[in-house]
Structure formats: C-alpha cells, structure tokens
C-alpha cells in the first residue's frame, strides 16, 4: 500500500509537469485572443507591478533629485570660488597696471635726470596719523642714501630724506608741518623769481611759496621748480604750478599758492636723488644766497 501511494504521487507530479509544459507551449503560440485564465494572470501581475513600480519610481526620482541638488551645490561652490578668484585677479591686474604705468614714468624720468644718480625705492610704511608728513622707503645707507637728499616721483618733488638706517630711510614730505621744512624755489617766468616753499595749506591742499618780491610779475599757471641754491636739492625739479597770489599784510612780499605736481596722498614708487652732496648752508645763509641771486 505505501508503495502504491508513492507511485501515485509520482504519477500526479509527472502529470502536473506535462500539463504545465502544455500550458506554456500553448501560451507561447501567436494568437489573437488569450484565454480568461491568462487574462486574469496578466491583470493580477500588471496590477502588482503597477503598485510596486510607482513607489519605486518615486523613490528613485527622489534620490536622483538629491544627487542633482548636491551636484548643483558643488557646482555653485566652484563658481563662487572662481568668482572670488576673478575678483582678486581683476584687483591684481588693476594694481599691476597702475604699478606698470608708474614704473614707466619713473624710467622716463630717470633718463632725463643727468645731473644726479636716481635710486629707485618703494614706500613700505606710512603712519596714518602723520600721513602727509612722513613715509618710510626700502633704501638706506647700504644704497648710499644720506639725509637731505631729494625724493621725487615721476611727477615731481615730494620731499627729502630726514633720517636713514642701514636698509631703510624716513622721508619728510613737503606737506609736513616743520619750520625747517623749506625748499629754495624759482618760478619759471621771463625773469627769474625766487622764493621759499615753506608751509602747506591743508584746506586747499596747496604748498606755500613765500618771500616773493611784491613787484614780481607772477601769473597763474607758471611752473615752480627747485632753484638748486643752498646745496640741498638739485636744480630744476618740478614742484608744481602757481594757482593764486596773496600779498602779505605789509605789502613787502607776496605768497604764492602752488598746486603740487606730485600727489602726497598716493605714494608707492619714488626716487632718491643720489649725488655728491655739497655742504648744507644754514637757513639764514640760504636766504642770503637767494637775495644775492635776485640782485644779479
């Protein structure tokens, strides 16, 4: 009996396999219509796939959106970095253009300075509280710089060396408030007109040229240069142009307001007039030299 049941199960299994194969073969045939069991199976399968595919598609879309958002963020960060670098690059280009223009002017000026040897220097320090008085340059005693040497830019005279160290120098600007800050000057006119640059009008941003004789015919726009008297500054360095003439209270002399040729505010590259220095005369003797020169 047990063997019969075992054979029966085997026969049922074989019959089921034969029926399944037959159904598969039948379903693979090209037919215009399918049976209702096949329709039922297809509908159930399609419904299940639809239920599963939509959430799966939504989840996949969600993670795709996250990836795209992350990529967008990274690209924005890269673009922001590039923009920052571009802004810095534009700043560097502007600065280099300015330095290039200044250095070209310095080179052109250097070719015209035949009576002394110019030493190029760069401003390395400046006190905000004394902005219009002192600057520090990167040339000192090792470069042959000495006190009282003239300091100029490509535009004109800006001051003189006040003190030196081994590798740096302190420059006193013409706009500094110092009773000893004087320059013997001459107005380029039909007849030489001498005077002294002493004092600075902070409100008008003008230098003051004093000791001009009252009968001197000074006109607006005339150029003021160093006279070379006194042995401190070389002759012919441009100081500025006359903008206004004011008589003194006693009417004996006149004071000219001179617009500086060089800017005292924006200084980066300067030149020191290195030359054989003559003995510096006392201020009283310098004025006497000026008076004697006028008498000639």
Protein Blocks (a to p, Z undefined) as FASTA:
>chain_A
ZZmmmmmmmmmmmmmmmmmmmmmmmmmpccfbdcfklmmmmmmmmmmmmmmmmmmmmmmm
mmmmmmmmmmmmmmmmmmmmmmmmmmmmmmmmmmmmmmmmmmmmmmmmmmmmmkbccddd
ddfbdcfklmmlbccdfbdfknopaehiacddfkbcfbdcfbdcfkbccdddfkbccfkl
ccddddddfbdcddddedjdfklopacdehiafkbccdehiacddehiohlacghiafbd
cfbdcddfkomaccdddddfbdfklcfbdcdddddddddddfklmmmmmmmmmmZZ
